[in-house]
Amino acid sequence: MDVEVKDNPARHRFEATVEGKTAFIDYKLEPGVMKVLHTEVPKELEGRGLARTMTQFALKHIEEQNLQLVPLCPYMRSFLKKNPEYQRLVKQN
């Protein structure tokens, strides 16, 4: 799926709008850390890989901004288990 994902810092989320519906990943920024809170894809857009596309965008953003990731979102945690190459971004306690 060719979709544009954008950071919306005013709303603290990454967004992608497809067919007039917006999917998003909520986050909270703290000094040096991004906490990923929740991923939501409208029912009409499910099954198209949109959550994966947004997650990859978010992880790239985290890396480019030299942030550490705190994955509180169940989807993000599941994605990280399947894609261990991103584990380097996860904040260690």
C-alpha positions in Angstrom: 0.0 0.0 0.0 1.4 3.4 -1.0 0.4 5.7 1.7 1.9 8.9 3.2 2.5 8.9 6.9 3.1 12.2 8.7 4.1 13.2 12.2 1.5 15.5 13.8 3.4 16.9 16.8 0.4 19.1 17.8 -1.7 16.0 18.4 1.2 13.8 19.5 0.7 11.2 16.8 1.7 9.8 13.5 -1.1 9.8 11.0 -2.1 8.3 7.6 -5.3 9.2 5.8 -6.7 6.8 3.3 -10.1 7.1 1.6 -11.0 9.9 4.0 -10.3 7.8 7.1 -7.3 8.4 9.4 -5.2 5.8 11.1 -2.8 6.9 13.8 -0.2 6.0 16.4 -0.4 8.0 19.6 2.8 8.9 21.4 4.2 10.8 24.3 7.5 12.6 24.1 9.8 13.0 27.1 13.4 14.1 27.0 15.3 11.6 24.8 12.3 9.1 24.8 9.2 8.4 22.8 6.5 6.4 24.5 4.3 4.7 21.9 0.9 4.5 23.5 -1.7 3.2 21.0 -2.1 2.2 17.3 -5.5 2.6 15.7 -6.7 1.7 12.2 -10.3 2.3 11.2 -12.2 -1.0 10.5 -12.6 -0.1 6.9 -8.8 0.0 6.4 -7.9 -3.1 8.3 -5.9 -5.8 6.6 -4.0 -3.5 4.2 -0.7 -3.3 6.2 -1.4 0.3 7.3 -0.4 -0.3 11.0 2.9 -1.9 9.8 3.6 1.1 7.4 2.9 3.6 10.2 5.0 1.6 12.7 8.0 1.5 10.3 7.7 5.3 9.8 7.5 5.8 13.6 10.6 3.6 14.2 12.5 5.5 11.5 11.5 8.8 13.1 12.6 7.6 16.5 16.0 6.5 15.1 16.5 9.8 13.1 15.7 11.8 16.2 18.1 9.8 18.3 15.3 8.9 20.7 14.8 5.7 22.8 11.5 3.8 22.4 9.2 2.7 25.2 6.7 0.5 23.5 3.5 0.6 25.6 1.3 -0.2 22.6 0.4 -3.9 22.1 0.8 -3.7 18.3 4.2 -2.0 18.7 5.4 -4.7 21.1 4.2 -7.5 18.7 5.9 -5.8 15.8 9.2 -5.6 17.7 9.0 -9.3 18.6 8.7 -10.1 14.8 11.3 -7.6 13.8 14.2 -7.9 16.3 16.4 -5.5 14.3 14.5 -2.6 15.9 15.2 -3.8 19.5 18.3 -1.5 19.6 15.8 1.4 19.8 14.1 0.1 22.9 15.0 1.9 26.1 16.7 -0.4 28.5 15.9 -0.1 32.2 
